[in-house]
Amino acid sequence: MSRATSPAPADRDKLAGRLAKIFQRLARGERLSPPALAQEFGVSVRTIQRDLHQRFDMLGLVAEAGHYRLPVSALGRVSDEDLGRIANALGQGAVFPSAGPHALRAVMGPQDQATWALRPGLPAEDAQPHGPLFIELERAVRERRLVGFRYGRAPGKVHEPVQPYQQLHHNGIWYLVATEGGRLKTFALGRMSGLLVSDQCFEHDAAVQAHLAESRGIWFQGDAQPLQPVRLWVAEPVARYWLRRPLVPRQTGVKVMPDGALQVSCDAAHALEILPVVRYWIPHVRVLSPVGWQQALEASLREYLGAGTDDGDLAGAASGG
């Protein structure tokens, strides 16, 4: 007997995307037609029927004149257990320390973006050991409660009071984004211990929230200062790749030069949003401004060719620290 093979990552992504969109529409109370869905997603009607009858069977869909919908009584009342089962069907459960409603909402849109966010990247860490911490932090973020914890190798440095704004999944790692002493910081959940959630609450800073909404990474300027304008030079041999789509965060403009090179403008929250991209494209891309960022990059490369460096050294050099 042959063993069934798991779907390829690309196929899982397509499946997750299709199921997420179908569930979104059902949750909005829409009546769905299998032939129309099959045409939209480029699959067979039989595949859509299997989605509706097997993957969403726990929802008790109502069939009417060839269309499917959620029962009126189920709208807005799907249980956490149901959410967890759907999340597993979508293949998102492994990302979350506590599989359940979080996993489903990850593919449903921005419903819970005030408490956590996902940013694609490298394969994810095993997040299951973070489960209790994740749940307590989510409550603290939702209720805007101050927290304290130890961070780093045992016994760890004590951080308190800390104002938690969001849990952020970036490049496979879960982080807490919070302010401490007026500075915006990130803390890896895997390095946190001894969490204490205070009864004392805090008010959200609108500037911090806007900063989080703008940022694409985990690098912040510390105190949510305005974004830094950046200009890059891109050589003609690779210009076509940069014209296809934005390759840097918050790209604001592209100017084509007479020789075919480009000047790309963008805004950055931190040098480390830009410099790793420039390093990837060496020798075809360089930073025109801020001049100090290009100088820091060149210094780090000289150190690499000598004694070596790391991103912590680069971050300090780029910020003048």
Secondary structure, DSSP 8 states (H G I E B T S, - for coil): --------HHHHHHHHHHHHHHHHHHHTT--B-HHHHHHHHTS-HHHHHHIIIIITGGG--EEETTEEE--GGGTT---HHHHHHHHHHHT-GGGSSS-SHHHHHHTT-STTTTTEEEE--S-----GGGHHHHHHHHHHHHHTEEEEEEESSTT-EEEEEEEEEEEEEETTEEEEEEEETTEEEEEEGGGEEEEEEEEEE----HHHHHHHHH-SSS---SS----EEEEEEE-HHHHHHHHHS--STTEEEEEE-TTS-EEEEEEESSGGGTHHHHHHHTTSEEEEESHHHHHHHHHHHHHHHTT---HHHHHHHHHT-
